[in-house]
Amino acid sequence: IATEVVVDVKKIGEQITLRAYNMGKVSFPNLTEVAYFYGSSTPNEMEAPKLKKLGRINIDASTMSRLMFPVLEVIEGDCKIESGTYNSQNKLVEISMPKLTTIKGILDISGYSSNWGNKVLTNLNGFSSLKSVKGIRVTNNFALTDFSGLQKVISSVTSSDWTVQGNAYNPTYQDMIDGIWVKP
């Protein structure tokens, strides 16, 4: 197992594909922008401390424990993070995007299926600054009980844009409007 891999790029105008199975950490210390980030067989941890803008992201985080984009502000398309696949070690405990305010597509945080979901993600606090999104899909996260990280964004979607099922807590759209963000 490689301890850490550093990828020194600043801007990627097209797709970056990351296949880093059995790696400890992959860091993109100078990356500020990427058109499409696709990850499969991802490392244990991934960070991009200067990444401010993404076109879209699709990550199979079944072998990842932490995804950290501390200054990311905008995702121009969809944000899909899937974990808990049949071969998963169920490690994804943290998604940290604390400066993210806008996703111009769908936010999808899902376990692989109703049989092979994420068993360790308990909250969505890493999205606490999110204010605008086209839709939200959160499914098959068997330990997820805290949706308070989505409280600022709920007013930007309608009930038909809210899909939540198969989690430890499945607040309805109305529950979110009423401030019942954590499992009672």
Residue pairs with C-beta under 8 A, 6 or more apart in sequence:
1 22
1 23
1 24
2 22
2 23
2 24
3 24
3 25
4 24
4 25
4 26
4 27
5 20
5 23
5 25
5 26
5 27
5 43
6 26
6 27
6 28
6 29
7 26
7 27
7 28
7 31
8 29
8 30
9 28
9 30
9 31
10 30
10 31
10 32
11 31
11 32
11 33
11 34
12 31
12 33
12 34
12 35
13 35
14 35
14 36
15 35
15 36
15 37
15 38
16 34
16 36
16 37
16 38
17 38
17 39
17 40
18 26
18 37
18 38
18 39
18 40
18 42
18 43
18 46
19 39
19 40
19 41
20 26
20 39
20 41
20 42
20 43
21 41
21 42
21 43
21 63
22 63
23 43
23 44
24 43
24 44
24 45
25 43
25 44
25 45
25 46
25 47
26 42
26 43
26 45
26 46
26 47
27 46
27 47
27 48
27 49
28 46
28 47
28 48
28 51
29 48
29 49
29 50
30 50
31 48
31 50
31 51
32 50
32 51
32 52
32 53
33 51
33 52
33 53
33 54
34 51
34 53
34 54
34 55
35 55
35 56
36 55
36 56
36 57
36 58
36 77
37 54
37 55
37 56
37 57
37 58
37 59
38 57
38 58
38 59
39 46
39 58
39 59
39 60
39 61
40 59
40 60
41 60
41 63
42 59
42 60
42 61
42 62
42 63
42 64
43 63
43 64
44 63
44 64
44 65
44 66
44 91
45 64
45 65
45 66
45 67
45 68
46 64
46 66
46 67
46 68
47 66
47 68
47 69
47 70
48 68
48 69
48 72
49 68
49 70
49 71
50 71
51 69
51 71
51 72
52 71
52 72
52 73
52 74
53 72
53 73
53 74
53 75
53 76
54 69
54 72
54 74
54 75
54 76
54 79
55 75
55 76
55 77
56 75
56 76
56 77
56 78
56 79
56 105
57 75
57 78
57 79
57 80
57 81
58 78
58 80
59 67
59 80
59 81
59 82
60 82
60 83
60 85
61 67
61 81
61 82
61 83
61 92
62 82
62 83
62 84
62 85
62 87
62 88
62 89
62 92
62 112
63 88
63 89
63 91
64 83
64 91
64 92
65 91
65 92
65 93
65 94
66 92
66 93
66 94
66 95
66 96
67 81
67 92
67 94
67 95
67 96
68 94
68 96
69 96
69 97
69 100
70 96
70 97
70 98
70 99
71 99
72 97
72 99
72 100
73 99
73 100
73 101
73 102
74 100
74 101
74 102
74 103
74 104
75 100
75 102
75 103
75 104
75 105
76 104
76 105
77 104
77 105
78 103
78 105
78 106
78 107
78 108
79 103
79 105
79 106
79 107
79 108
80 106
80 108
80 110
81 92
81 95
81 108
81 109
81 110
82 108
82 110
82 111
82 112
83 90
83 91
83 92
83 110
83 111
83 112
83 118
83 121
84 90
84 92
84 111
84 112
84 116
84 117
84 118
84 119
84 140
84 141
84 142
85 112
85 116
86 112
86 115
86 116
88 112
88 116
88 118
90 118
90 119
90 120
91 120
92 118
92 120
92 121
93 120
93 121
93 122
94 121
94 126
95 109
95 121
95 124
95 126
95 127
96 126
97 126
97 127
97 129
97 130
98 126
98 128
98 129
99 129
100 127
100 129
100 130
101 129
101 130
101 131
101 132
102 130
102 131
102 132
102 133
103 130
103 132
103 133
103 134
104 132
104 134
105 133
105 134
105 135
106 133
106 134
106 135
106 136
106 137
107 127
107 130
107 133
107 135
107 136
107 137
107 138
107 153
108 136
108 137
108 138
109 121
109 124
109 137
109 138
109 141
110 117
110 137
110 138
110 139
110 140
110 141
111 117
111 118
111 139
111 140
111 141
111 142
111 166
112 140
113 140
114 140
114 166
116 140
117 139
117 140
117 141
117 142
117 166
118 140
118 141
118 142
118 143
118 144
119 142
119 143
120 143
121 141
121 143
121 144
122 143
122 144
122 145
122 146
123 144
123 145
123 146
123 147
123 148
123 149
124 138
124 144
124 146
124 147
124 148
124 149
124 150
125 146
125 148
125 149
126 149
127 149
127 150
127 153
128 148
128 149
128 152
129 152
130 149
130 150
130 152
130 153
131 152
131 153
131 156
132 153
132 156
133 153
133 156
133 157
134 157
134 161
135 157
135 161
135 162
135 163
136 150
136 153
136 157
136 161
136 162
136 163
136 164
137 163
137 164
138 144
138 147
138 163
138 164
138 167
139 163
139 164
139 165
139 166
139 167
140 165
140 166
140 167
141 166
141 167
141 168
142 166
142 167
142 168
143 168
144 167
144 168
144 169
145 167
145 168
145 169
145 182
145 183
146 169
146 181
146 182
146 183
147 164
147 169
147 171
147 176
147 181
147 182
148 181
148 182
150 176
150 181
151 176
151 179
151 181
154 162
154 173
154 176
154 177
155 177
157 173
158 173
159 172
159 173
159 174
162 172
162 173
162 176
164 170
164 171
164 172
168 183
169 182
169 183
171 180
171 181
175 181
